[in-house]
């Protein structure tokens, strides 16, 4: 089950990165391009993804 959390986390990090770049108008070709709302939502999503990835990959204590 931990690998599922890690996988979801990685997907959230990648999505957050793309959303941030689109919000900052670095990546074009989308309705989200140039919309600063996505420049805020993207990093938040990426941080949540990092937390889920860390949770999924950490070793359990014995």
DAVENGI-V436157 format. One record per helix or strand. SS is the DSSP state (A for helix, B for strand). FROM is the first residue (numbers start at 1). LEN is the number of residues. If there is no record, write none. Layout:
{{SS/FROM/LEN} {SS/FROM/LEN}}
This chain:
{{A/2/22} {A/36/22}}
